[in-house]
Amino acid sequence: MAERGGQARRRPWLWCAVLLVVLVAWACGRSGDTGTDRTGGATGSTRKPDASAHPSRTPATPTPKPSPSGTNTPSGTYDPAAYAPQVRARAAEAGVSPRLLMAILYNESYKPHDPALERAWQRYKPGAAFGIANMHRAAFDETKRGRAFAARRWEELPDDRDLAVRAAAWYLRDLARQLPAHPSGPYDKDELLGLGYNTGAGNMRAFARGATPGSQAADYLSRLRSNWGKAGRAVARTGGG
């Protein structure tokens, strides 16, 4: 997920370029691992412009709770459509569009979502996002307050994809509550929520008033639109809307 304050998006070719560096860093980290992970706060996903968090050492990720559909085992090969059952269930729970939630997962699939690789990348770049929805610690901790998953931890996101989908769904719910009743800009509700997911609530409200997105946000919106069709097909494949 993009940063809640407007973080530059990583292009797929850049991930190929840094993959070797990350794997080397991971191997070095594993050789001196003491059973804890270095995990950090907010830069690159759902952080509001004024949200912040700092790197810290945290316990190893606990065993995740099972997915409702039983297809929650992370692997290096990732297809967002495989998580359509979770998307439909969590979108219904939060009262948001499953198609929008799926389109965002497609947008956020630009980088590998292997748990070990995500942690290795975060050792290389403290503060990186976790999980298939690319959520940062500050965003997750804010979103889970008062919710049924309030006891869950941000460090669980790489290993529990259902939790990642659930947090993203409720974050979209929170963004929807902050939309103006009558937007004056050229974007519809789903487009505004997608922009909000990428740039934060404050920027989303500015776009709703007619502000023009910068190049990074515009690129995110363009990809969201291009993913709209396959997102709809994915959530409808086994009976969704």
Buried (B, 14 or more C-beta within 10 A) or exposed (E): BBBBBBBEBBEEEEBEEBBEEBBEBBEEBEEEEEEEBEBBBBBBBBBBBEBBBEBEEBEEBEEBEEBBBEBBEBEEEBEBBBBBBBBBBBBEBBEBBBBBBBBBBBBBBBBBBBBBBBBBBBBBBBBBBBBBBBBBBBBBBBBBEEBEBEEBBBBBBBBBBBBBBBBBBBBBBBBBEBBEEEBEBEBEEBBBBBBBBBBBBBBBBBBBEEEEBEEBBEBBBEBBEEBBEBBBEBBBEEEBE
